[in-house]
């Protein structure tokens, strides 16, 4: 069994495949990392093997998810009106281990060299904004400018109550946190005042390695509040609910909102789903898997989250992902 210490890499260098990291707004592939489990898996070797395989194969980004604590009303995950998804199921139970995502990405950054590092999603409102600004900037610097923050409000009331925060006010708290982060990431003496939080001539260093700060991906359905958040803060949109399976109409609304804010809508990134197709013998059919890519790219999808069964063995997984990446690039 191997762990992260067995795979030390150097941030910013080219990966084993010889491919350099692609810019975050170019069409690409994302691979979810399972930073949660129903039972304690020890040193989490499968998670690190998956990250290393993605790095070597040329996958564009790896993505981890977030929960800080759990209550026991896990059925709320299936309630869209709370931020959940219809028919969804919380995967671990209240006591399954769920690793903190920015800590995980720090470890992944240390053992990889080119793959971008994303959250999908980070519950930003549960973290104090000045601390988050510092943490994210630090990780971006140490990873060579590879961090991306997918953000959202979550679905669990108990998580906010345990943090001493209003569940009903979580959207406003998220917006405040993003505004503070982006202000501090600009560097120099920073003033901020939104009526609830005020500071003057505050300095926060280091600044992120990426020009303009860490890219923000806003998650949610294409409702007015999410679209406003996307227009103000978002490099990309992570569709949720019905928009996740059919993002086209939402992309139109998202581009209109971005344009109304004076930004170029053609630069908006959008995450879609790439469901893996298999042959009769269960092996990956890469060509059939990427058949949907041209139509989705034409509709505005720029990032495809890989969904489906993949080999557990790191060498076999690297081979499968390499084949998929090559087929994907040929369709662009």
N, C-alpha and C positions, 0 to 999 in steps of 0.2 A: 504494500500500500504506500502511495506517495502523497505528499502534501505540498503546500506552497513553497516550502524551503527547498524542495527538490527541483524547482522550476524557475529559479531566479532569472528575470529578464532585465532589460534596460529600457526605460521609457524613452520613446522617441526614435529608437532605432528601427530599421526595417525588420519585418517578421521573417519567420522561417521560410515562407513562401516567396520571399523577395518582393512582395507587393507593398507599396507604401499605403498609409491610411488615406482614404478618400475624404474629400471635403464633406461636411455634414449635410449639405443641401443637395448632393448628388444622389440619384437613385441607388439604393443599397439594400442590404439584407441585415436583419437583426435576429439574434438568437437569444431567447430567454434563458437565463440561468436560474436554476431552482435554489434560491437561498432560503427555502423553507422545507420542512419535512414533517411527517407524522410522528417519527421517532428520531432520537438523536443519532446521527450517522457518523459520529466520531470526528475525524479531521475534515470532513466534507470533501473527500477526494473526487467524487463525481462532478461536483460543481467546478472545481479547478481544472479537471481534465476537459470539461466542456469548454471552458474559457480558452484553454491552450489550443484545443482543436480549432476553435473559431479563429483565433489569432493566426494560426498556421495556414488555414484554408483560405483566408482572404475575406471572411465574413466581416461586414463593416462595423457592427456594434454588438455588444452583449448588453442585456438589460436585466435588472433585478427589480423586485417589487418590495413593498413596505407595509409593515404593521408594527406599531410600537408595543401595544398591549391588546388583550382581548377580553371582552366581556363574555357572557354565555348565551346571548341572543344572536346566535350565528345565522339564524334564518333570515335576518335582515339583509344578508348578502344578496338575497333573491328579490329585493324590493327596489325597483328602479326609482321610486319617488324619494328614496333615501340616498341614492347614488350607487346602488347595487345593480345587478343585471338580472333580468327575468330568466328564471330557470338555472341561475348560477348556484354554486355551492362553495362555501369556504373550505379549502382543501386540507386543513391540518387539525381541526378541532382546537379548543381553547388552549391546550397545553403543548401543542406541537411547536418545535423550535422554529423561530423566524428570525433570521439574522438581520441586523441593521444594515441597510443598503449601502450607505456611504463608507462604512467600515469595510464591507465586502469589496466594494469597488477599489478601495485603497490597496487591499491585498491582491486583487486581480490586476491592478495597474503594475504592481511590483513583479508579477510573473509573466506579463505579456509585454509586447513592444509596439503594436500598431493598432489593434482593434479599439474602437471607441467605446466609452463606458457610459451607460445610460441607466436612468431609473424609469420605471414604468408601472406604477407611479410612486413618487415620493410625496408623503403627506406633509407638505411644507408648513402648514399652519400649526402643526404640533411642535415645531422647533422655533426657538427665538431667532428672529431674522438676522441680528448682527452676528450671532454664532454660526448660523447657516452660511452667511456670506463669507465668513472667515474659513469655515471648513471646506466649502465648495471651491473657493479660490486656491486653497492649499492643495487640494487634490488635483485641480486642473494644472497647477504649476508642476507638481511632482510627477504627473502622468505625461507631461509634454503636450498639454492642451488637448486632452482627449475626452473630457467630461461633458455630458449633456444631462440636463435635469428635466425629466418628464414629471409634471406636477398635477395634483388634483386634490379634491376635498375628501375623498373617502366616503364610506357608508355607515360607519359604526359610531353611534352616539357615545357609548361607554369609553371609547378611546379619547374623545375630547373631554369628557367629564373627568376622567382620571388625570388629565393634564391641566385641569382647572380652566378649561376653555369652553366657550359657548358652541354647541353643535349648530345651532341656527345661524350663528355669525361666522361660520367657518369660511364662507366664500370671501367675506370682507377681510378676514384675518389672512387668508392666502394672498389676496391682492396686496395687502400691506407688506407682507413678507417679501413678495417679488419686487415691489417698488423699492424697498430698503436695500435688497441685494443689488439690484441694478444700479442704484445710486452709489453705493459703496464701491462696487466694482469699477466705476468710472475713475476712481482715484482722487487724491487730493482732499482738501477740506470739504466735507459734505454736510449739507443742511437738509433736514427733513421735518415736515410738519403736516400731519393729516388730521389733526384734531384729537386723535387718541395717542399718538406717539410723536414726540418732538425731540430733536437734538440739533446742535449747532456745531460746526467746524469739527466734525468727527473724522478721524483718519483710520482706514482699515487696510492693512497691507499683509501679504502680497496681493496684488491685483491678479485676476486670472490670466493665464498665458494666452488665451484666445482674445483677439481683438473684439471689442464690444461686450466682453464678459462671457460667462458660461451660457451656451444656447439653452433656451427654455422651450419645452414642448408642453402645451396645455392639453390636458385630458378632459373629456366630457362630451355630452351630446351637443348638437349645434343649436343651443338655446341662447337667448340674448346675453345672459351673464357670462357664459363661456366664450361667446364670440367677442364680447367686449374685452375679456381677459386676454384672449388670443391676439386681438388687435393691439393691445397695449404692451404685451410682454412676450408674445410667442414667436419663436422661429418656426415651430411646427405644431401640428394638431394631432392628438391621439384620439380618434373617434371612440365613443363609448355607446353602449346600448344598441338601439337599432342602427345607428350610424356606423357602428363597427362592421356590420355585415354588408351594409349598402352605403358607403361613404360619399357617393357621387353628389346627391343633393346638398349634403352638408358642406362639401368642398366648395360648391358655388357660393353658399352663404358665407363661408369662412373667407374666401377671396374677396367678396364684396366688403366684409368688415375690415379686412386688412387694407384694402384700397381706400376706404372711407377715412382711415386713420393716416393716410398720406404715405403708405408704404407700398412697395411693388408687390402685387399679389403673386407674380410668377415665381417669387423666391420662397413662397410658403411651402414648408415640408408637411407631408401627411403620411401617417402610418397606416398601412393596410395589413392584410393577412395573406400569407402564402401557405396554403394547405398542401402538404406533401402528398404526391400520388405514388403508389407502389405497384409493382408488377405482381403477377399471380404468385410468385415465389416469395413475396414480401420485401424484395429489394427495392431501393429507390428508383423511380422512373423520373429522372431529372428533367428530361425534355417535356414530359406531360405536366410536371409540377409547375413549370414556368410558362405554360401556354397562356395563362391569364395576364401575364405581366404587361405586354404592350397595351392592352385595352385599359388596364388600371393606371398605367403611367400616363396615357392620353387623358384620363379623367382627372389626374392631379395627384395620384398616389406616388410618393417618392421613396418610401421605406416599407419594406415587406417583412413582417414578423413571421419567422419560420414556425409552423405548427404541425406537429405530427411525431410519430415514433422515430427515434434515432438510436443508433447503436450506443451501448454503454462503454465499450472499449474505445480508448482514446485514439488509437491508430485507425481503427475502422471508422470512427466518427470523423476523423480528419479527412479520410478518403471520400466519404459520402458528402461532406460539406464542400470539399474541393470540387467535386463533380457538379454539385448544385450551383456553386458560385460561377463556374465556367459557363453552365447553361444559362444562368441568369444574365450574365454580362453579354452573351451573344444575342439576347432578345432586346437589348436596350437600343 
